[in-house]
């Protein structure tokens, strides 16, 4: 599929639940989010129907997200059904890692090839603080499990937060020396419900290069990927910078997002949503609705102008 700005759209991020076992401060308010009723969240077969139509339209890369996807009932049934769809080339999942020791083996068997793990600090107390109760040791167990099972790629996603983890940048970078991990630093993005938390906490991705001047730029294996990659000479892993605030990469955007309650989002920060639920039983109408959503993709987000998505990040999918 080609959008109205000439970009090839071949990547879908599908949020399969709005629920999570953590309460990360930049993702949701302290009291958590108002959870959707079970009937409002798409069923496994409905997600599969959407995935089939997406692939028919030219999507060959699907990532499952949440909330936290590993808390979703029927997860393995879903990954098994999507994983065997013809035409799907890349099937991956983003998680906080806590439940990976329980699910990683079966996820791999059902077709998941790449795992992204969210980890914003290497300090147990700071992790408990930022997640409002999470146990960092469980995340490390999930990371070790993913590495031991030999997924095609294991990435750590680290949100840069001023006054919280900028003193850990080098420690994260050094994790790539002897292990095949891609550590990706992500600039903090403000969302409607978390503006107060984000205020004054933004750090440019350039701080990573200042902290680790020995990093050498690498040619990207995917020009449409949001991360610019670097490597310390001789390291097994890479360091990625995702800079939606300081260096727009919207001109290379190749994705569409599907929320757990069945809306197509043309852009992570767009206020426009396209409700797919009324057409889920009609593949032709569903296809038309998805094409309409892709046609509505803006050329760029307007975060720097103060236009924020009204949903919390936890309701959109990471």
C-alpha positions in Angstrom: 0.0 0.0 0.0 1.1 3.5 -0.8 -0.2 6.4 1.2 -1.1 9.9 -0.1 2.5 11.0 0.6 4.1 8.3 -1.4 5.2 6.2 1.6 5.0 2.4 1.3 2.9 1.1 4.3 3.8 -2.5 5.1 4.0 -2.6 8.9 1.1 -2.9 11.4 1.3 -2.6 15.1 -1.7 -4.4 16.7 -2.5 -3.7 20.4 -4.2 -6.8 21.7 -5.1 -5.6 25.2 -5.4 -2.3 27.1 -4.4 -4.1 30.4 -1.0 -4.1 31.9 0.7 -5.5 35.0 2.7 -2.3 35.5 1.8 1.4 35.8 4.7 3.2 34.1 4.6 6.9 34.9 5.1 8.1 31.3 2.5 5.6 30.0 -0.5 6.0 32.3 -1.8 7.9 35.4 -1.1 6.5 38.9 -4.6 5.2 39.3 -4.2 3.3 36.1 -6.5 3.5 33.1 -10.2 3.0 32.8 -10.3 -0.5 31.4 -12.5 -1.3 28.5 -15.3 -3.9 29.1 -14.5 -7.3 27.7 -17.1 -6.9 25.0 -15.3 -3.7 23.8 -12.0 -5.5 23.2 -11.6 -7.5 20.0 -11.8 -11.2 20.2 -9.0 -13.4 19.0 -10.8 -14.3 15.8 -11.4 -10.6 15.1 -7.7 -9.8 15.4 -7.0 -12.6 13.0 -9.5 -11.3 10.5 -7.9 -7.9 10.6 -4.4 -9.4 10.2 -5.6 -11.4 7.2 -6.9 -8.3 5.5 -3.8 -6.3 6.4 -1.6 -8.9 4.7 -3.9 -8.9 1.7 -3.3 -5.2 1.4 0.4 -5.6 1.5 1.3 -5.6 5.2 4.1 -8.1 5.7 5.3 -7.1 9.1 3.2 -7.3 12.3 4.1 -6.5 15.9 1.8 -7.3 18.8 1.7 -4.8 21.6 -0.5 -3.9 24.6 -0.9 -2.6 27.3 1.1 -5.7 28.1 0.3 -8.4 25.5 1.4 -11.3 27.7 -1.5 -10.7 30.0 -4.0 -11.2 27.1 -6.1 -14.3 27.5 -5.8 -16.4 24.3 -2.4 -14.9 23.4 -0.9 -18.2 22.2 -3.9 -19.1 20.1 -3.7 -15.6 18.5 0.0 -15.9 17.8 -0.4 -19.3 16.4 -3.1 -18.3 14.0 -1.4 -15.1 12.8 2.0 -16.7 12.7 0.8 -19.2 10.0 -0.8 -16.6 7.7 0.8 -16.8 4.2 2.5 -13.6 3.2 3.6 -12.6 6.7 7.4 -12.1 6.7 8.1 -10.6 10.1 6.2 -11.3 13.3 7.3 -9.7 16.6 6.1 -8.7 20.0 6.8 -5.8 22.5 6.7 -6.7 26.2 7.8 -5.5 29.6 9.5 -8.9 29.9 8.0 -10.0 33.3 6.1 -12.9 31.9 8.5 -13.9 29.2 10.0 -16.9 31.2 6.5 -18.4 31.2 5.6 -17.7 27.5 8.8 -17.2 25.5 9.2 -20.8 24.3 5.6 -21.1 23.0 5.8 -17.7 21.5 8.8 -18.8 19.4 7.1 -22.0 18.4 4.0 -20.1 17.2 5.9 -17.8 15.0 7.2 -14.8 17.0 10.7 -14.1 15.7 11.7 -10.8 17.4 11.2 -9.5 20.9 11.3 -6.0 22.2 11.7 -5.5 26.0 11.0 -2.2 27.7 13.5 -1.4 30.4 14.2 2.2 31.5 16.7 1.6 34.3 19.2 -0.9 35.5 18.5 0.1 39.2 16.0 -2.0 41.0 14.6 0.8 43.2 14.3 3.2 40.3 12.6 0.5 38.3 10.1 0.0 41.1 9.5 3.8 41.2 9.0 4.4 37.5 6.8 1.3 37.0 5.0 1.8 40.4 5.9 -1.6 41.8 7.7 -3.6 39.1 10.5 -6.0 40.0 13.5 -5.5 37.8 14.9 -9.0 38.5 11.9 -10.5 36.7 12.6 -8.4 33.6 16.2 -9.6 33.5 14.9 -13.2 33.8 12.8 -12.5 30.7 15.7 -11.0 28.9 17.9 -14.0 29.6 15.1 -16.4 28.5 14.7 -14.6 25.2 18.5 -14.7 24.6 18.8 -18.3 25.5 16.0 -19.3 23.2 17.7 -17.6 20.2 15.0 -15.3 18.9 16.2 -13.6 15.7 16.5 -10.3 17.4 16.2 -9.1 21.0 15.9 -5.4 21.7 15.8 -3.3 24.8 13.7 -0.1 24.6 14.8 2.6 27.0 13.0 5.9 27.3 15.4 8.8 28.0 14.2 10.7 31.1 16.1 13.7 32.5 16.8 13.4 36.2 16.1 9.7 36.1 18.3 7.6 33.9 20.7 9.9 32.0 23.5 8.7 34.4 22.8 5.1 33.2 23.3 5.7 29.4 26.8 4.3 29.4 25.8 1.3 31.4 23.1 0.5 28.9 25.4 1.0 26.0 28.0 -1.4 27.5 25.3 -4.2 27.6 25.8 -4.4 23.8 29.5 -5.3 24.1 29.4 -9.0 24.7 25.7 -9.8 23.9 23.7 -9.6 20.7 21.3 -7.0 22.1 20.1 -3.9 20.4 19.7 -1.2 23.1 17.4 1.6 21.7 17.1 5.0 23.4 13.8 6.7 22.8 13.2 10.4 23.3 10.4 11.0 25.8 7.1 12.0 24.0 4.3 13.9 25.8 0.8 12.4 25.8 -2.4 14.0 26.8 -2.6 12.3 30.2 1.1 12.5 31.1 2.1 16.0 30.2 2.8 16.8 33.9 5.2 13.9 34.2 7.0 14.7 30.9 7.4 18.4 31.7 11.1 19.3 31.9 12.2 15.6 31.5 13.1 15.6 27.8 16.6 14.6 26.8 17.8 14.6 23.2 19.1 11.4 21.7 22.3 13.3 21.0 23.2 13.0 24.7 23.9 9.3 24.1 26.5 10.2 21.5 28.0 12.8 23.8 28.2 10.2 26.6 29.7 7.5 24.4 31.8 9.2 21.7 33.3 5.9 20.6 30.0 4.9 19.0 30.3 4.5 15.2 27.3 5.0 12.9 26.1 2.0 11.0 24.2 1.8 7.7 20.6 0.8 8.4 19.4 -2.5 7.2 15.9 -1.0 6.9 15.8 2.7 5.7 12.2 3.0 7.0 13.2 2.0 10.6 12.8 4.8 13.1 16.1 4.0 14.8 19.5 5.3 13.7 22.0 2.6 14.7 25.5 2.8 16.1 28.0 0.3 17.4 31.1 0.3 19.6 33.8 -1.3 17.4 33.9 -5.0 18.2 30.6 -5.1 20.1 28.1 -7.9 19.4 25.1 -5.6 19.8 24.1 -2.2 18.6 22.8 1.1 20.0 19.8 2.7 18.4 18.5 6.3 18.7 14.8 6.9 18.1 14.3 10.7 18.0 10.7 11.7 17.3 11.2 15.1 18.9 14.6 16.3 17.7 14.8 14.5 14.4 11.5 13.8 12.6 11.5 10.5 10.7 7.8 10.8 9.6 8.9 10.9 6.0 9.9 7.3 6.3 6.9 6.1 8.3 5.7 2.7 7.1 3.1 1.7 9.6 -0.5 1.8 10.8 -1.7 1.0 14.2 -4.7 -1.0 15.4 -6.0 -0.5 18.9 -7.3 -3.2 21.2 -10.9 -1.9 20.8 -10.7 -2.0 17.0 -9.7 1.4 15.8 -7.2 2.1 13.1 -4.8 5.0 13.9 -3.1 6.6 10.9 -0.4 8.0 13.2 0.7 7.4 16.8 -0.1 11.1 17.6 -3.1 11.6 15.3 -6.5 12.4 16.9 -8.2 10.7 14.0 -9.4 7.2 14.5 -11.2 4.8 12.1 -13.6 2.4 13.8 -13.2 -1.1 12.3 -15.7 -2.9 14.5 -18.8 -2.3 12.3 -17.1 -3.9 9.2 -15.3 -6.8 10.9 -17.6 -9.4 9.4 -17.2 -8.0 5.8 -13.7 -8.4 4.5 -14.2 -6.0 1.6 -15.6 -3.3 3.8 -12.9 -3.9 6.3 -10.3 -3.6 3.6 -11.9 -0.3 2.4 -11.9 1.1 6.0 -8.2 0.3 6.5 -7.3 1.9 3.1 -9.2 5.0 4.2 -7.2 5.1 7.4 -3.9 4.8 5.5 -5.1 7.5 3.1 -5.5 9.8 6.2 -2.0 9.4 7.4 -0.5 12.9 8.0 2.9 13.9 6.5 4.2 14.5 10.1 3.1 14.6 13.7 2.8 17.9 15.5 4.1 17.1 18.9 6.4 20.1 19.0 3.4 22.3 18.3 1.6 20.9 21.3 -0.8 18.6 19.5 -1.1 15.4 21.6 -2.9 12.2 21.1 -5.9 12.1 23.4 -5.4 8.5 24.4 -2.8 7.5 27.0 0.1 5.5 25.5 -1.1 2.4 27.3 -4.4 2.6 25.3 -2.7 3.0 22.0 0.0 0.3 22.1 3.8 0.7 22.2 
